[in-house]
Amino acid sequence: MNRFYKSRAWYFGLESMIPVSRKLVSPMLVGFADRVQMRPKYDVNSTKSFALWDQSPGVNKHMQYARLDKIYSFGIQKTSYKVELTAMWYPNQIMPVWGLAIRHTEWAVHLAELERLSVGSQASWGDVVSTFLPDDGVRSSVTESDLGLERLSLNNELEMPPRDGIRILMEKLMQLSEIVSSVTAAEGGVSL
C-alpha cells in the first residue's frame, strides 16, 4: 500500500530463514499478508501497533518470529548522511524499542572496493576516518593536504588539523536522541 503524496508506504510480507517451496507452506500463512489490515483511524504519531493480523493458535504455531516496524527516514541537513529511525514492536510488547541506522551516500562506493580486493590486499582509503566521516559531512575526497603529507615530519608533536566530520555527526545524533527521548507513554508519539 503506497501513499507517496504523504511520504508513506506500507509493506507486509513473510520471510523464511531457509528456502521453502510455496506448496509446502501452510495455506494459512500463504495468505497472511493479504489478511493484514491497517488499524482503522490510526494516529500516525501513536506508539501503538499500527497493524492488525490473525492471532489464532494456527497462525502463531507457524510464525516463529515477528516484528512490526515504523521507519522514519530522512537526510541530515547540509550533509550527505541519511538516517533511519525505526520503532520496532515485538510480540506481546506495547511500547516500541528504537533502532537507528546511519548511512553516508559515499559509503557504498568506498565499501564496494572490498568486493574487488585480491587475497592479501587492502583497501586504498587513505585516512579512514576522513574517508568515512568527512570533515564537512558531505564529500569524502582526501587530498595530500588533508593527510598532512606536504608537512610530513618525524616530529610526534605535530598536531593534526581538527576533524569536524565526527563533531557534525555527533551533534545530529544528539538531536535525534532528544527526539527519541521525547517519546512518552502519556503522549504516545514522536514529533519529527
MIKE-837936 format. One record per residue (C-alpha): residue in three letters; x, y negated, z negated. Coordinates in steps of 0.2 Angstrom, whole numbers, plus 5000, padded with zeros to 4 digits. Layout:
BEGIN
ALAXYZ;...
This chain:
BEGIN
MET500050005000;ASN500849845005;ARG500349665001;PHE501849575009;TYR500949405008;LYS501049414989;SER502849494989;ARG502049664983;ALA502249834989;TRP501650004981;TYR502450174984;PHE501850334977;GLY502750494980;LEU503350664974;GLU505250714974;SER505950884971;MET507750924964;ILE507851074976;PRO507151084994;VAL505451174994;SER504351225008;ARG502751125009;LYS501751295010;LEU502551344993;VAL501951194984;SER500351194974;PRO498951114984;MET498651024968;LEU500250924970;VAL500250914988;GLY498850784987;PHE499450704972;ALA500050544980;ASP498350524988;ARG497450534972;VAL498550404963;GLN497550244960;MET497950064955;ARG497250014939;PRO495749904943;LYS495949724939;TYR497749754933;ASP498549594927;VAL500249594936;ASN501049514920;SER500549654909;THR501749784902;LYS500449914903;SER500550054916;PHE499849994932;ALA499350164940;LEU498150304936;TRP498350484941;ASP497650654937;GLN498250704919;SER497450884919;PRO498451034912;GLY498651104930;VAL499550944936;ASN500550924921;LYS501151104922;HIS501951074939;MET502550894936;GLN504150914926;TYR504750734926;ALA503850574929;ARG504250384929;LEU503250234934;ASP504250084939;LYS503849904942;ILE505349814951;TYR505649634951;SER506949594965;PHE507749434968;GLY509349344973;ILE510349234961;GLN510349054967;LYS512048994975;THR512749164975;SER512649324986;TYR512149434971;LYS510449524972;VAL509649584956;GLU508349714952;LEU507549704935;THR506549864933;ALA505149904920;MET505150094918;TRP503750194910;TYR504050374904;PRO502650494900;ASN501750454883;GLN502650284882;ILE501550124880;MET502949994882;PRO504250004897;VAL506050014895;TRP507049904906;GLY508449934918;LEU509549804928;ALA510449834944;ILE511649704952;ARG512249704969;HIS513349584980;THR512949584998;GLU514849625002;TRP515049774990;ALA514349895003;VAL515649835016;HIS517049855003;LEU516550024997;ALA516250085014;GLU518150085016;LEU518250235003;GLU517250345016;ARG518750325028;LEU520150355017;SER521350505020;VAL521950605006;GLY523150514995;SER522750345002;GLN522050204993;ALA520850054997;SER521649895003;TRP520549774992;GLY522049664986;ASP521449584970;VAL520049704965;VAL519249584953;SER519049434965;THR518549564979;PHE517049624969;LEU516749474958;PRO517149324970;ASP517649164962;ASP516149064970;GLY514949214968;VAL514749204987;ARG516149264998;SER517549384993;SER518849345005;VAL520549354997;THR522049255003;GLU523849244998;SER523549084988;ASP522049174979;LEU523349314974;GLY524649194970;LEU525949264982;GLU526549094988;ARG527149074970;LEU527749254967;SER528949254952;LEU529549374939;ASN529049244926;ASN527749334915;GLU527249164908;LEU526549104924;GLU524649094922;MET523349154935;PRO522049024940;PRO520349044931;ARG519149164939;ASP517449094940;GLY516549244948;ILE516449334931;ARG515849174922;ILE514449144936;LEU513849324935;MET513849324916;GLU512849164914;LYS511549234926;LEU511449394917;MET511249304900;GLN509749204908;LEU509049374913;SER509249444896;GLU508249294889;ILE506849334901;VAL506849524896;SER506849474878;SER505349354880;VAL504349514884;THR503249544868;ALA501949674864;ALA500749524859;GLU501049434876;GLY501149584886;GLY502049514901;VAL503649444910;SER503749264916;LEU504849254931;
